[in-house]
Amino acid sequence: MLSVGSVDCQDLNIHLDLMGYGESAAVRGRDPIIPGLPGRFETPRVKDIYRFTLQGFVKGTGETRELRALSWRVATDALMAVMDFSLPPAIVEVGPEPPAQFPSSASYLGLLGDKFLNARCVSMVRGPVQYHMAYQSWSFEMECIDNPPEWLDASSS
């Protein structure tokens, strides 16, 4: 299960995967080098920026070309409504339920419970629209705005 704001990002029309779930946030701070003294002097590091990628596709579903194009358009509009750069951060939630397109797969990312953080979309790359307006690949770079920037256990909130 993966959702951004109110949009299910692993339903029958939208399938995005989370890339970078287990990665650590970039840190602020560095160890200074003082001329004439050996080595470096350790200074505190603070987790500062956590970026991750949502990558996948939007596809149309339906019996006819027109129904597939319409469902692709509706799903794309819903996704774009939460990926607008000007919007405030939204809750990104990930959980163990398998994606709708792969219902018999193992728990998503091997998770045992739901996790969440607050993030905003900072860049996106779209692929060409294919199959008579019924399929398009997407990649969204997201940035967590929480302090500290990390995934939180949904059951403890």
VOTI-194991 format. One record per residue: residue in three letters; x, y, z of N, C-alpha, C, O in turn. Coordinates in Angstrom, 1 decimal, decimal comma. Last residue first. Example, Ala and Ser with C-alpha at 12.3 -4.5 7.8 and 13.67 -1.06 7.14 Angstrom:
BEGIN
kolro n.x n.y n.z ca.x ca.y ca.z c.x c.y c.z o.x o.y o.z
SER 12,8 -2,2 7,1 13,7 -1,1 7,1 12,9 0,0 7,9 13,4 1,1 8,0
ALA 13,2 -5,7 7,8 12,3 -4,5 7,8 13,2 -3,3 7,8 14,2 -3,3 8,5
REM end
This chain:
BEGIN
kolro n.x n.y n.z ca.x ca.y ca.z c.x c.y c.z o.x o.y o.z
SER 1,3 7,0 16,4 0,9 8,4 16,2 -0,4 8,7 16,8 -0,9 9,9 16,8
SER 1,9 4,4 16,3 2,3 5,1 17,5 1,9 6,6 17,4 2,2 7,4 18,4
SER 1,1 3,3 13,9 0,4 2,9 15,1 0,8 3,6 16,4 0,1 3,6 17,4
ALA 2,9 4,3 12,1 1,5 4,9 12,1 0,8 4,4 13,4 -0,1 5,2 13,8
ASP 6,1 5,2 12,6 5,2 4,1 12,8 3,8 4,7 12,9 3,6 5,4 13,9
LEU 7,8 7,3 10,2 7,2 7,1 11,5 6,2 5,9 11,5 5,6 5,7 10,5
TRP 10,7 8,0 8,4 9,4 7,3 8,4 9,0 7,0 9,9 9,8 6,6 10,7
GLU 12,2 11,2 8,8 12,3 9,8 8,8 10,8 9,2 8,8 9,9 10,0 9,1
PRO 13,8 14,0 9,6 13,2 13,5 8,4 13,3 11,9 8,3 14,3 11,4 7,9
PRO 12,9 15,0 13,0 13,8 14,6 12,0 13,1 13,9 10,8 12,0 13,4 10,9
ASN 10,9 16,8 11,0 12,1 17,0 11,8 12,1 16,1 13,0 11,3 16,3 13,9
ASP 9,6 16,6 7,6 9,6 16,4 9,0 10,9 16,6 9,7 12,0 16,6 9,0
ILE 9,6 16,8 4,9 9,8 18,1 5,6 9,7 17,9 7,1 9,7 18,9 7,9
CYS 11,0 14,9 2,3 10,4 14,9 3,6 10,6 16,2 4,3 11,7 16,8 4,2
GLU 10,4 15,1 -1,1 11,3 15,5 -0,1 10,5 15,6 1,2 9,5 16,3 1,3
MET 10,5 13,2 -4,2 9,8 13,7 -3,0 10,8 14,1 -1,9 11,9 13,5 -1,8
GLU 10,2 12,9 -7,6 11,2 13,1 -6,5 10,4 13,8 -5,3 9,9 14,9 -5,5
PHE 8,6 10,7 -9,6 8,4 11,8 -8,8 9,5 11,8 -7,7 9,7 10,8 -7,0
SER 7,9 9,5 -12,8 8,9 9,4 -11,7 8,8 10,7 -10,9 8,9 11,8 -11,5
TRP 5,9 7,5 -15,0 6,1 8,7 -14,1 7,2 8,4 -13,1 7,4 7,3 -12,7
SER 4,4 6,5 -18,1 5,3 6,3 -17,0 5,6 7,6 -16,3 5,5 8,7 -16,9
GLN 1,1 5,9 -19,3 2,2 6,8 -19,2 3,0 6,5 -17,9 2,5 6,2 -16,9
TYR -1,7 4,9 -21,3 -0,5 4,5 -20,4 0,5 5,6 -20,4 0,9 6,1 -21,5
ALA -3,6 5,7 -23,0 -4,0 4,8 -22,0 -2,9 4,4 -21,1 -3,1 3,5 -20,2
MET -3,6 6,9 -25,6 -4,0 7,7 -24,4 -4,4 6,8 -23,3 -5,3 7,1 -22,6
HIS -2,8 4,7 -27,3 -4,0 5,4 -27,5 -4,5 6,1 -26,3 -5,7 6,0 -25,9
TYR -0,3 3,9 -26,1 -1,4 3,0 -26,2 -2,7 3,7 -26,3 -3,7 3,5 -25,6
GLN 1,2 6,6 -24,2 1,2 5,5 -25,1 -0,1 4,8 -25,2 -1,0 5,1 -24,4
VAL 2,9 9,5 -23,5 1,6 8,9 -23,4 1,6 7,8 -24,5 1,8 8,1 -25,7
PRO 6,3 9,4 -22,3 5,3 9,6 -23,4 4,0 8,9 -23,1 4,0 7,8 -22,5
GLY 6,9 10,2 -18,8 7,2 9,5 -20,1 6,2 9,8 -21,1 5,2 10,5 -20,8
ARG 8,0 12,8 -16,7 6,9 12,0 -17,3 7,4 11,3 -18,6 8,2 11,9 -19,3
VAL 9,3 13,6 -13,7 9,7 13,2 -15,0 8,5 12,4 -15,6 8,2 11,4 -15,0
MET 9,5 16,1 -11,1 8,8 15,0 -11,8 9,3 14,8 -13,2 9,7 15,8 -13,9
SER 10,3 17,4 -7,8 10,5 17,3 -9,3 9,8 16,1 -9,8 9,4 15,2 -9,1
VAL 9,1 17,6 -5,4 10,1 18,6 -5,7 10,5 18,5 -7,2 11,0 19,5 -7,8
CYS 6,3 17,0 -3,4 6,9 16,7 -4,7 7,9 17,9 -5,0 7,4 19,0 -5,1
ARG 6,7 16,6 0,1 6,2 17,3 -1,0 6,9 16,9 -2,3 8,1 16,5 -2,2
ALA 5,7 14,9 3,1 6,6 15,2 2,0 5,9 16,0 1,0 4,6 16,0 0,9
ASN 5,6 13,3 6,2 5,1 14,4 5,4 6,1 14,8 4,4 7,3 15,0 4,7
LEU 5,2 9,7 6,6 5,9 10,9 6,8 5,2 12,0 6,0 4,3 11,7 5,2
PHE 4,6 6,4 7,9 4,2 7,6 7,2 5,2 8,7 7,4 6,0 8,6 8,4
LYS 3,7 2,9 7,8 4,6 4,0 8,1 4,2 5,2 7,4 3,5 5,1 6,4
ASP 2,0 -0,1 9,1 2,0 1,2 8,3 3,1 2,2 8,8 3,3 2,3 10,0
GLY 3,9 -3,2 9,4 2,9 -2,2 9,8 3,0 -1,0 8,9 3,9 -0,8 8,1
LEU 5,8 -4,7 8,2 4,8 -5,4 9,1 3,7 -4,5 9,5 2,7 -4,9 10,0
LEU 7,2 -4,9 4,9 6,7 -4,1 6,1 5,8 -5,0 6,9 5,0 -5,8 6,4
GLY 8,3 -5,7 2,5 8,5 -6,5 3,7 8,1 -5,8 5,0 8,5 -6,2 6,1
LEU 7,3 -4,1 0,5 8,6 -3,7 1,1 9,0 -4,5 2,3 9,9 -4,2 3,1
TYR 4,2 -5,6 1,0 5,0 -4,5 0,3 6,2 -4,1 1,1 6,1 -3,7 2,3
SER 4,1 -9,1 1,4 3,9 -7,7 2,0 4,8 -6,7 1,3 6,0 -7,0 1,0
ALA 3,9 -10,8 -1,8 4,3 -10,7 -0,4 4,0 -9,3 0,1 3,7 -8,4 -0,7
SER 1,1 -11,0 -4,1 2,5 -10,9 -3,7 2,7 -10,8 -2,2 1,7 -10,6 -1,5
SER -1,5 -11,2 -5,0 -0,9 -12,4 -4,3 0,5 -12,2 -3,9 1,2 -13,2 -3,5
PRO -2,0 -8,7 -6,3 -2,7 -9,1 -5,0 -2,1 -10,3 -4,3 -2,3 -10,4 -3,1
PHE -1,0 -6,6 -8,1 -0,2 -7,8 -7,7 -0,8 -8,4 -6,4 0,0 -8,4 -5,4
GLN -2,5 -4,4 -8,3 -2,2 -5,1 -9,5 -1,4 -6,4 -9,3 -1,3 -7,2 -10,2
ALA -2,7 -3,5 -5,7 -3,9 -4,0 -6,3 -3,6 -4,8 -7,6 -4,2 -5,8 -7,9
PRO 0,1 -4,4 -3,6 -0,5 -3,6 -4,6 -1,7 -4,3 -5,3 -1,7 -5,5 -5,4
PRO -0,3 -5,7 -0,2 0,2 -5,8 -1,6 -0,5 -4,9 -2,6 -1,7 -4,6 -2,3
GLU 0,1 -4,0 2,8 -0,8 -4,6 1,9 -0,2 -4,6 0,5 0,3 -3,6 0,0
PRO 2,0 -2,7 4,5 2,3 -4,0 4,0 1,3 -4,6 3,0 1,7 -5,6 2,3
GLY 2,4 0,8 3,5 2,0 -0,3 4,4 2,2 -1,6 3,7 2,6 -1,7 2,6
VAL 2,9 4,3 3,7 3,3 3,0 3,0 2,9 1,9 4,0 3,1 2,1 5,2
GLU 2,0 7,6 2,9 1,8 6,5 3,8 2,2 5,2 3,0 1,8 5,1 1,8
VAL 2,5 10,9 3,2 2,9 9,8 2,3 2,8 8,6 3,3 3,6 8,6 4,2
ILE 0,7 13,8 3,6 1,1 12,6 4,2 1,4 11,5 3,1 0,5 11,3 2,3
ALA 2,1 16,7 1,9 1,0 15,8 2,2 1,6 14,6 2,9 2,8 14,3 2,9
PRO 3,0 20,2 2,0 3,3 18,8 2,1 2,1 18,0 2,4 1,1 18,4 3,1
PRO 1,0 22,5 -0,1 1,7 22,2 1,1 2,0 20,7 1,2 1,4 19,9 0,4
LEU 1,6 23,0 -3,7 0,8 22,5 -2,6 1,7 22,3 -1,3 2,9 22,1 -1,4
SER 3,2 23,5 -5,9 2,8 24,7 -5,0 2,0 24,2 -3,8 1,6 25,1 -3,0
PHE 3,6 21,2 -7,3 4,7 21,8 -6,6 4,3 22,9 -5,6 5,0 23,1 -4,6
ASP 1,3 18,6 -7,2 1,5 20,0 -7,6 2,6 20,6 -6,7 2,5 20,5 -5,5
MET 0,5 16,1 -6,6 1,9 16,2 -6,9 2,2 17,7 -7,4 3,3 17,9 -7,9
VAL -2,3 15,9 -6,4 -1,5 15,8 -5,1 0,0 16,0 -5,4 0,8 16,2 -4,4
ALA -3,2 16,2 -9,0 -3,7 17,1 -8,0 -3,0 17,0 -6,6 -3,0 18,0 -5,9
MET -1,9 14,2 -10,4 -1,4 15,5 -10,5 -2,0 16,5 -9,5 -1,3 17,5 -9,1
LEU -3,7 12,1 -9,7 -2,3 12,1 -9,3 -1,7 13,5 -9,3 -1,0 13,9 -8,4
ALA -6,1 12,9 -10,9 -6,0 12,7 -9,4 -4,6 12,7 -8,9 -4,3 13,3 -7,9
ASP -5,3 12,9 -13,6 -5,7 14,2 -13,0 -5,7 14,0 -11,4 -5,2 15,0 -10,8
THR -4,8 10,2 -13,9 -3,7 11,1 -14,1 -4,0 12,5 -13,4 -3,2 13,0 -12,7
ALA -7,4 9,1 -13,6 -6,3 8,7 -12,7 -5,1 9,7 -12,7 -4,6 10,1 -11,7
VAL -8,7 10,4 -15,8 -9,2 10,6 -14,4 -8,1 10,3 -13,4 -7,9 11,0 -12,5
ARG -7,1 9,3 -18,0 -7,2 10,8 -17,7 -7,7 11,1 -16,3 -7,1 11,9 -15,7
TRP -7,6 6,6 -17,7 -6,3 7,1 -17,7 -6,3 8,6 -17,3 -5,5 9,0 -16,5
SER -10,4 6,5 -18,2 -9,9 6,2 -16,9 -8,4 6,6 -16,7 -8,0 6,9 -15,5
LEU -10,4 7,4 -20,9 -11,1 8,2 -19,9 -10,6 7,8 -18,5 -10,3 8,7 -17,7
ALA -9,0 5,4 -22,2 -8,5 6,8 -22,3 -9,1 7,6 -21,2 -8,4 8,4 -20,5
ARG -10,7 3,2 -21,7 -9,3 3,2 -21,2 -8,7 4,6 -21,2 -8,0 5,0 -20,2
LEU -13,0 4,0 -23,0 -13,0 3,8 -21,6 -11,6 3,8 -21,0 -11,4 4,3 -19,9
GLU -12,0 4,1 -25,7 -12,5 5,3 -25,1 -12,5 5,2 -23,5 -12,2 6,1 -22,8
ARG -11,4 1,4 -26,1 -10,3 2,4 -26,2 -10,7 3,7 -25,5 -9,9 4,3 -24,8
THR -13,2 -0,7 -23,8 -13,0 0,0 -25,1 -11,8 1,0 -25,0 -11,4 1,3 -23,9
GLU -13,1 -1,8 -21,2 -13,2 -2,7 -22,3 -12,9 -2,0 -23,7 -12,5 -2,7 -24,6
GLY -10,5 -0,6 -18,9 -11,9 -0,6 -19,5 -11,9 -1,5 -20,7 -10,8 -1,9 -21,2
THR -8,0 1,6 -17,7 -8,7 0,3 -17,7 -10,0 0,4 -18,3 -10,6 1,5 -18,3
GLY -4,8 3,2 -18,2 -6,3 3,2 -18,3 -6,8 1,8 -18,3 -6,1 0,8 -18,7
LYS -2,2 3,8 -15,9 -2,7 3,1 -17,1 -4,2 3,2 -17,1 -4,9 3,2 -16,0
VAL 0,8 5,2 -14,9 -0,7 5,4 -14,8 -1,2 4,7 -16,1 -0,7 5,0 -17,2
PHE 3,7 4,0 -13,1 2,9 4,3 -14,3 1,5 4,6 -13,9 1,0 4,2 -12,9
GLY 6,7 4,7 -11,4 5,8 3,8 -11,9 5,0 4,3 -13,1 5,6 4,9 -14,0
GLN 8,1 5,9 -8,4 8,3 5,6 -9,8 7,3 4,5 -10,2 7,1 3,5 -9,5
LEU 9,2 8,2 -6,1 8,0 7,3 -6,4 8,0 7,1 -7,9 8,0 8,1 -8,7
THR 12,1 8,6 -4,1 11,5 8,6 -5,4 10,2 7,7 -5,5 10,3 6,6 -4,9
PHE 13,3 10,8 -1,6 13,0 9,5 -2,1 12,2 9,6 -3,4 11,7 10,7 -3,7
ARG 15,3 12,5 0,8 14,6 12,5 -0,5 14,4 11,1 -0,9 15,2 10,2 -0,7
TYR 15,8 14,3 3,6 15,5 12,9 3,1 14,7 13,0 1,9 13,5 13,5 1,9
ILE 18,0 16,3 5,2 17,2 16,2 4,0 17,0 14,7 3,7 18,0 14,0 3,5
ASP 19,1 16,0 7,9 18,6 17,3 7,4 17,6 17,0 6,2 16,5 17,5 6,3
LYS 20,5 15,0 10,9 19,8 14,6 9,7 19,0 15,8 9,2 18,3 16,5 10,0
VAL 23,6 16,4 11,9 22,1 16,5 12,1 21,4 16,0 10,8 21,8 16,5 9,7
ARG 26,6 16,0 13,7 25,8 15,9 12,4 24,3 15,8 12,7 23,9 15,2 13,7
PRO 29,2 17,7 15,5 27,9 17,0 15,4 27,3 17,0 14,0 27,5 18,0 13,2
THR 32,6 17,0 14,5 31,5 17,9 14,9 30,2 17,2 14,8 30,1 16,2 14,1
GLU 36,0 16,1 14,9 34,6 15,6 14,7 33,6 16,7 15,2 33,9 17,3 16,3
PHE 38,6 17,1 13,0 38,0 17,2 14,3 36,5 17,0 14,1 35,8 17,6 13,3
ARG 41,1 15,2 11,2 39,9 16,1 11,3 39,4 16,1 12,7 39,6 15,2 13,5
GLY 44,7 15,0 11,0 43,3 14,5 11,0 42,3 15,6 10,9 42,5 16,7 10,6
PRO 47,1 17,1 12,7 46,7 15,9 11,9 45,2 15,6 12,0 44,6 15,8 13,0
LEU 47,4 20,6 11,9 47,1 19,6 12,9 46,7 18,3 12,1 46,1 18,4 11,1
GLY 47,9 22,4 9,9 49,0 22,1 10,8 48,7 21,1 11,8 49,6 20,6 12,5
PRO 44,6 23,5 9,6 45,9 23,4 9,0 47,0 23,3 10,1 46,9 23,9 11,1
ILE 41,9 21,5 10,4 42,7 22,7 10,9 44,1 22,5 10,4 44,8 21,6 10,7
ILE 39,0 20,6 9,0 40,4 20,3 9,0 41,1 21,6 9,4 40,9 22,6 8,8
PRO 35,7 19,7 10,4 36,7 20,7 9,8 38,2 20,1 9,9 38,5 19,3 10,7
ASP 33,1 17,8 9,3 34,3 17,7 10,1 35,4 18,7 9,6 35,8 18,5 8,5
ARG 29,9 19,2 9,0 31,0 18,5 8,4 32,2 18,6 9,4 32,2 19,5 10,3
GLY 26,3 19,5 8,5 27,5 19,5 9,3 28,7 18,8 8,6 28,5 17,9 7,8
ARG 23,5 17,5 7,8 24,1 18,9 7,8 25,3 18,8 8,8 25,2 18,2 9,9
VAL 22,9 14,6 5,8 23,2 15,3 7,1 23,7 16,7 6,8 24,3 17,0 5,8
ALA 20,3 12,8 4,3 21,5 13,5 4,2 21,7 14,3 5,5 20,7 14,7 6,1
ALA 18,8 9,9 5,7 18,7 11,3 5,3 20,1 11,8 5,2 21,0 11,4 5,9
SER 19,2 6,5 4,5 19,3 7,5 5,5 19,2 8,9 4,9 19,5 9,1 3,7
GLU 16,9 4,2 3,0 18,0 5,0 3,0 18,0 6,1 4,1 16,9 6,5 4,5
GLY 14,7 2,5 2,7 15,6 2,3 3,8 16,8 3,2 3,9 17,6 3,0 4,8
TYR 13,4 3,6 0,4 12,7 3,5 1,7 13,7 3,4 2,8 13,5 4,1 3,8
GLY 14,1 4,0 -2,3 14,8 4,7 -1,3 14,2 4,6 0,1 14,5 5,4 1,0
MET 11,1 4,1 -4,0 12,5 3,8 -4,2 13,2 4,6 -3,1 13,0 5,9 -3,0
LEU 7,9 2,8 -4,2 8,8 3,6 -3,4 10,2 3,2 -3,6 10,6 2,1 -3,3
ASP 6,0 2,8 -7,2 6,8 2,1 -6,2 7,7 3,1 -5,5 8,1 4,0 -6,1
LEU 2,7 3,1 -8,4 3,9 3,7 -8,1 4,6 2,9 -7,1 4,0 2,3 -6,2
HIS 0,1 2,8 -10,5 1,0 1,9 -9,7 2,4 2,6 -9,6 3,1 2,7 -10,6
ILE -3,3 3,4 -11,1 -2,0 4,0 -10,7 -1,2 3,0 -10,0 -1,6 2,3 -9,1
ASN -5,4 1,6 -11,6 -5,0 2,6 -12,6 -3,6 3,2 -12,3 -2,9 3,5 -13,3
LEU -5,8 0,0 -9,4 -5,8 -0,6 -10,7 -5,3 0,3 -11,8 -4,9 -0,2 -12,9
ASP -3,4 1,4 -7,0 -4,7 0,8 -7,3 -4,6 0,2 -8,7 -3,5 0,0 -9,3
GLN -1,4 2,7 -5,6 -1,2 1,3 -6,0 -2,5 0,7 -6,2 -2,8 -0,4 -5,8
CYS -1,9 5,2 -4,5 -0,9 5,1 -5,6 -0,5 3,7 -6,0 0,5 3,4 -6,6
ASP -4,7 6,8 -3,6 -4,1 5,5 -3,5 -3,1 5,3 -4,7 -3,6 5,3 -5,9
VAL -4,7 10,1 -2,4 -4,7 9,3 -3,6 -4,0 7,9 -3,3 -2,8 7,9 -2,9
SER -4,7 12,0 -0,4 -5,9 11,1 -0,5 -5,8 10,2 -1,7 -6,8 9,5 -1,9
GLY -1,3 11,9 0,1 -2,5 12,6 0,4 -3,7 11,7 0,4 -3,7 10,6 1,1
VAL -0,4 9,0 -1,3 0,1 10,3 -1,2 -1,2 11,2 -1,0 -2,0 11,2 -1,9
SER 0,2 5,5 -0,5 -0,7 6,6 -0,8 0,0 8,0 -0,6 0,9 8,1 0,3
LEU 0,6 2,2 -0,9 1,3 3,4 -0,9 0,3 4,5 -1,3 -0,5 4,4 -2,3
MET 0,8 -1,2 0,0 0,0 0,0 0,0 0,9 1,2 0,0 1,8 1,3 0,8
REM end
